[in-house]
Amino acid sequence: MEIEALGRAGNVQLARDLGRKFPGLLIQGDTLRILLSDLEEEAPESFALETVRDWIATYEELMAQRGLRLPY
């Protein structure tokens, strides 16, 4: 997989998978976990919370597959 870094702002990076037409955002794992905590408190029944839970689960699975320690 080849990724082209296009820009950075704080803990967020704009990046493009060279196999894709449009870039996406790379969000640090600890930042994503903070978002999850905020949504659990502020919007416990939201679609956004379920989406972030799915993202976190995928992040944790991929980190485990590569033997990487979680930042939280």
Backbone hydrogen bonds in HBPLUS format (Angstrom, degrees):
<---DONOR---> <-ACCEPTOR-->    atom                        ^
c    i                          cat <-CA-CA->   ^        H-A-AA   ^      H-
h    n   atom  resd res      DA  || num        DHA   H-A  angle D-A-AA Bond
n    s   type  num  typ     dist DA aas  dist angle  dist       angle   num
A0018-LEU N   A0002-GLU O   2.97 MM  16  5.73 171.2  1.98 154.2 156.8     1
A0004-GLU N   A0016-ARG O   2.82 MM  12  5.12 165.9  1.83 145.2 149.6     2
A0016-ARG N   A0004-GLU O   2.88 MM  12  5.12 154.4  1.94 139.8 148.4     3
A0006-LEU N   A0014-LEU O   2.79 MM   8  5.31 167.1  1.81 152.8 152.8     4
A0014-LEU N   A0007-GLY O   2.79 MM   7  5.10 155.7  1.85 138.0 146.4     5
A0009-ALA N   A0012-VAL O   2.85 MM   3  5.41 167.5  1.87 166.5 169.4     6
A0012-VAL N   A0009-ALA O   3.15 MM   3  5.41 160.2  2.19 122.8 128.1     7
A0013-GLN N   A0026-LEU O   2.94 MM  13  4.98 159.5  1.98 141.8 148.5     8
A0026-LEU N   A0013-GLN O   2.70 MM  13  4.98 164.0  1.73 154.6 160.0     9
A0015-ALA N   A0024-GLY O   2.91 MM   9  5.53 170.6  1.92 159.9 162.9    10
A0024-GLY N   A0015-ALA O   2.68 MM   9  5.53 162.3  1.71 172.5 171.4    11
A0020-ARG N   A0017-ASP O   2.80 MM   3  5.40 167.0  1.81 129.5 131.6    12
A0031-THR N   A0028-GLN O   3.09 MM   3  5.26 120.4  2.47 100.6 115.4    13
A0032-LEU N   A0028-GLN O   2.97 MM   4  6.32 153.9  2.04 153.5 161.6    14
A0033-ARG N   A0029-GLY O   2.97 MM   4  6.22 150.0  2.06 145.2 153.3    15
A0034-ILE N   A0030-ASP O   3.06 MM   4  6.29 148.0  2.16 140.4 148.2    16
A0035-LEU N   A0031-THR O   3.04 MM   4  6.35 155.3  2.11 146.4 152.8    17
A0036-LEU N   A0032-LEU O   2.99 MM   4  6.30 153.5  2.06 145.1 152.1    18
A0037-SER N   A0033-ARG O   3.02 MM   4  6.32 160.3  2.06 147.6 151.9    19
A0038-ASP N   A0034-ILE O   2.95 MM   4  6.22 160.5  1.99 151.9 157.2    20
A0039-LEU N   A0035-LEU O   2.93 MM   4  6.16 160.8  1.97 153.0 158.0    21
A0040-GLU N   A0036-LEU O   2.90 MM   4  6.13 156.0  1.96 152.5 159.3    22
A0041-GLU N   A0037-SER O   3.18 MM   4  6.41 145.0  2.31 142.1 150.4    23
A0042-GLU N   A0038-ASP O   2.83 MM   4  5.98 166.6  1.85 155.9 160.1    24
A0043-ALA N   A0039-LEU O   2.74 MM   4  4.97 155.2  1.80 134.0 141.3    25
A0046-SER N   A0043-ALA O   3.14 MM   3  5.42 160.4  2.18 125.4 123.4    26
A0050-GLU N   A0046-SER O   3.39 MM   4  6.75 159.7  2.44 141.2 145.3    27
A0051-THR N   A0047-PHE O   2.93 MM   4  6.20 154.5  1.99 151.8 159.3    28
A0052-VAL N   A0048-ALA O   2.95 MM   4  6.21 164.3  1.98 153.3 156.7    29
A0053-ARG N   A0049-LEU O   2.89 MM   4  6.11 155.2  1.95 150.1 157.6    30
A0054-ASP N   A0050-GLU O   3.05 MM   4  6.28 152.2  2.13 142.2 149.0    31
A0055-TRP N   A0051-THR O   2.97 MM   4  6.33 155.6  2.03 148.3 155.4    32
A0056-ILE N   A0052-VAL O   2.86 MM   4  6.07 162.8  1.89 153.8 157.9    33
A0057-ALA N   A0053-ARG O   2.95 MM   4  6.15 159.4  1.99 147.0 152.6    34
A0058-THR N   A0054-ASP O   3.00 MM   4  6.25 158.4  2.05 149.4 154.8    35
A0059-TYR N   A0055-TRP O   2.85 MM   4  6.08 162.0  1.88 152.3 157.9    36
A0060-GLU N   A0056-ILE O   2.82 MM   4  6.03 167.2  1.84 157.3 159.9    37
A0061-GLU N   A0057-ALA O   2.97 MM   4  6.10 155.2  2.03 144.0 151.1    38
A0062-LEU N   A0058-THR O   2.93 MM   4  6.13 166.9  1.95 155.6 158.6    39
A0063-MET N   A0059-TYR O   2.93 MM   4  6.11 157.2  1.98 150.4 157.2    40
A0064-ALA N   A0060-GLU O   2.97 MM   4  6.10 159.4  2.02 144.6 150.2    41
A0065-GLN N   A0061-GLU O   2.94 MM   4  6.18 156.5  1.99 149.5 156.0    42
A0066-ARG N   A0062-LEU O   3.28 MM   4  6.45 138.9  2.46 138.0 147.2    43
A0066-ARG N   A0063-MET O   3.18 MM   3  5.32 132.3  2.42  97.6 109.9    44
A0068-LEU N   A0063-MET O   2.87 MM   5  5.00 165.4  1.89 152.8 148.6    45
A0067-GLY N   A0064-ALA O   2.99 MM   3  4.89 160.4  2.03 103.2 109.3    46
